Amino acid sequence: MADAAGQSAHPPVSTSGIHNDPFLTAIPSLREVLSPQRFPEPTSSATPSFYFLDAPTSTGTTAPTYLPDAHPPFDVYAVRNDFPILREQVNGHPLVWFDNAATTQKPRSVIERITRFYEHENSNIHRAAHELAARSTDAYEQARDIVARFIGASSAEEIIFVRGATEGINLIAQTWGRKNIRAGDEIIISHLEHHANIVPWQMLAAETGAQLKVIPVDDNGELLLGEYTRLLSDRTKLVSVTHVSNALGTITPVREIVAEAQRAGAVTLVDGAQSVPHTSIDVRSIGADFFVFSGHKLFGPTGIGVVYGKSEILQDVPPWQGGGNMISDVTLERSLFQPPPGRFEAGTGNIADAVGLGAAIEYVERLGMDAIARYEHHLLEYATPRVAAVRGVRLVGTAADKASVLSFVMDGYEPIEVGRALNEQGIAVRAGHHCAQPILRRLGLEATVRPSFAFYNTCAEIDRMVAALDQLAARSPR
Ligand SMILES: Cc1ncc(COP(=O)(O)O)c(C=O)c1O
């Protein structure tokens, strides 16, 4: 990036030994690529504007070289060392993990934190006078504090630990929803939703007689906001939308959506399962009443996730499951419940993995969410024109504003065949409906191939995938 005088804020990058590097070719912007015209052949004359550069070395690995930019460099190869699984070989090739939208890999600090919990702290929480109960309670509640800080909640009391985004949405549907939704009320979702943000509302609507309304999308996979405005009315009780589409990568304008819903008097829920890993989140600036996400998509363990609820709304939400931990007093005639969040955490929760989620958040905070977002954007900009240029490939989901997902179909092959062919070369991508059948059907498809990126991925890995796709295209039966 150049300063006001046109000078770089950093010393010029050395290009010795990297003349073959793809970053030294002109890369069209996502907008250009996603326009109907095919992107032009790369030329080698222009210097790209990216701040980070992969440079192949003689060892076959790649070392980072930095382009002039106002941002500090992001050393992906140092980051990769933090993830033991990235050294795995699959079918004789180094693993390429491009299935990050399904789940992410875990840094050593998370693995070690869980081990430390079981070696030194393991106990049930909140219930005993002994030392280990105090340690495990402290660790668990500290994780809640970390989550609250990470997403900008007003206090840790607004953070409820659940199994994941799916359980979080079900919790809200079965508690707030059952209390507040009646026959004739309307719930608005979007066409982009994961099944986790469709099915719980269908179940609630069937139970209550409420109606489900859907914000439509255009052919690029962008929400039609004018249609959304027309759907809102005084019958709208809830608007529940995804922040990032898991099938297409579309980033939705959640602030606008929430603000409009609030003007109509509706409660709002944002499904942050696919946004939390890729961008910094401030729930207060988004403004939604509820926000949910899963720990395992944020480099944390499986089986732990979060419901954020504004404290003023949580006070009035009835409990979901009954049992230990969530009560303040029980007689055989009646029970009194804890205030939030304890009221929503019946039974023994996933203590160790909550602690592991705290460690995952501290890890990404050390890297910096803004640096992560910039680097991943650059990976997507690198991958998009190259995948689009493979013969017979059609990108699916071409919104201008996207995060880390590149869905496509390929002439002559079912998505699952492409997935298997890539797996033979050690490259893990998802192929299928991605638990988002309505949006794929809206675009005339039952399945796509879906590479999805995280900050430990590299341009060299994208090159490997593109080369494998080129080989497949060359063998195409059609
Ligand atoms: C957008 C979105 N919402 C919800 C979920 C459900 O997450 P989980 O299976 O972790 O509960 C996913 C998982 O892929 C998702 O991508």
The ligand as an SDF file (V2000), in Angstrom:
LIG
                    3D

 16 16  0  0  0  0  0  0  0  0999 V2000
  -23.9810  -21.3990    8.5490 C   0  0  0  0  0  0  0  0  0  0  0  0
  -24.0340  -22.5830    9.4590 C   0  0  0  0  0  0  0  0  0  0  0  0
  -24.9170  -22.6260   10.4530 N   0  0  0  0  0  0  0  0  0  0  0  0
  -25.0000  -23.6470   11.3120 C   0  0  0  0  0  0  0  0  0  0  0  0
  -24.1660  -24.7360   11.1810 C   0  0  0  0  0  0  0  0  0  0  0  0
  -24.2850  -25.8740   12.1400 C   0  0  0  0  0  0  0  0  0  0  0  0
  -23.1240  -25.9790   12.9000 O   0  0  0  0  0  0  0  0  0  0  0  0
  -22.9080  -27.2280   13.8550 P   0  0  0  0  0  0  0  0  0  0  0  0
  -23.0510  -28.4590   12.9950 O   0  0  0  0  0  0  0  0  0  0  0  0
  -21.5340  -27.0400   14.3770 O   0  0  0  0  0  0  0  0  0  0  0  0
  -23.9460  -27.1540   14.9100 O   0  0  0  0  0  0  0  0  0  0  0  0
  -23.2280  -24.7570   10.1520 C   0  0  0  0  0  0  0  0  0  0  0  0
  -22.3570  -25.9210    9.9530 C   0  0  0  0  0  0  0  0  0  0  0  0
  -21.8350  -26.1510    8.8860 O   0  0  0  0  0  0  0  0  0  0  0  0
  -23.1550  -23.6460    9.2820 C   0  0  0  0  0  0  0  0  0  0  0  0
  -22.2680  -23.6210    8.2900 O   0  0  0  0  0  0  0  0  0  0  0  0
  1  2  1  0
  2  3  1  0
  2 15  2  0
  3  4  2  0
  4  5  1  0
  5  6  1  0
  5 12  2  0
  6  7  1  0
  7  8  1  0
  8  9  2  0
  8 10  1  0
  8 11  1  0
 12 13  1  0
 12 15  1  0
 13 14  2  0
 15 16  1  0
M  END
$$$$
